[in-house]
Structure formats: C-alpha cells, structure tokens
Amino acid sequence: MSGYQTEEEQVEALKKWWKENGTSVIAGIVLGFGAVFGWQAWNGYQDRVGEEASVAFSQMIDAITQGQSESALKQAELLRLEYESSAYAVFAALAQASLKMEQGDSAAARSQLEWAMQHAEEPGLKQLARLRLARILLSEGETEAAASLVKAASAGGFDSEFAALRGDIARQQGDLQAARQAYQLALAGDVGNGELVQMKLDDLGVATP
C-alpha cells in the first residue's frame, strides 16, 4: 500500500483490503481454536464475528457521519474490546482517537493510538497510528518523543507524510537545513496538504551556501 500518499487514500485502500482479506487477520488463532473446540465451533465463531463486527463497524461510521460522537465512541469501544483480534478493532481505535482529539482529550487519543500500534497486523494501519501519535506528541511539545517515534517508522506507506512530519520536528529542534530537506522530500512525493508544506518550506527562506 506504499503507493498511497495521503491518509484518505490509505484508509480507503485499507477498507478495501479488509473486505478482501478480513478473515486472514484472525487466521493466526484458527489452528489453536480448532484444535481445542473443533472446526465446526470455529467456523460458527468466524461467521458470527464477521457479521457482528461488520454491523458494529457500519453503525460506528454512520454515527460519525451524523455527528453523533458519543454513539460512535460506544460502537468503537465495542469493536475494540469484543473483536480485538480483527482489523475492525484497529479502525475503531483510530476513530476513537480522532473523536477524542475533537473533544480535547489528547491523553485518551494517545492511548487509543498506542493500542492501535500494538495490535495492528497490517503495516499500513500500524503506520497510520504511528503518524497520528507522533503528530500529537509534537503538538504537545514532546519533540524528542515524536522524533523517536518517527525514526522507528518502517515500511507501510505514508512516506511523504512522515517526511513532512520530520520537517516539523527538525524545525522545532532548530535544524533548518534538515527541515528544508524533509519538506522538499515530502513535496516531491505529493504529500497531502502540499500547500501548507510549501508555506512551511518558504518560511525557512533560501538555504545559505
């Protein structure tokens, strides 16, 4: 999924990925469950989880679309706790983080993003959680923590977004040359909100020889 540069494109791609590969997310526990409870019980559980999680996920999305934050948070919490081993749970944690930030509760948002990072199996989801968490850390003045989080980023997409964030971090640390290079790299990769990144680059002025 590294071909997707913006968060919106990545999330849409991940939704498509889930539709095509959702059952494989919990494949790791199939053998153990089947051995203990039998394949018939496992198949029934798999069908039930898929249907119930899908309904809860749809209800969460509807609530978000309609501006019903509390209802959305309840559905997200249900997904995260009841279907922890599914990709739905990670999507739910990301949604909870966004809603909590809108409510001004950054501590709760950080907690949800940390959970998503720990539980995401798909690299793109893990990187999205890492990116958003690093942004929050930087916005709250925890520059070194944000830098460490970004430095540990691996494959999974959002290369341009991470480059832009590295630029913000370098600027905060007073390393204008590194900031300039990072912003240029982000713009070369067609970063989302490129106009803002260009403004940040322009504000740095011309590099001195």
Secondary structure, DSSP 8 states (H G I E B T S, - for coil): -TT--SHHHHHHHHHHHHHHHHHHHTGGGHHHHHHHH-HHHHHHHHHHHHHHHHHHHHHHHHHHHTT-HHHHHHHHHHHHHHSTTSHHHHHHHHHHHHHHHHTT-HHHHHHHHHHHHHH--SHHHHHHHHHHHHHHHHHTT-HHHHHHHHHT--SSS-HHHHHHHHHHHHHHTT-HHHHHHHHHHHHHTT-TTHHHHHHHHHHT-----
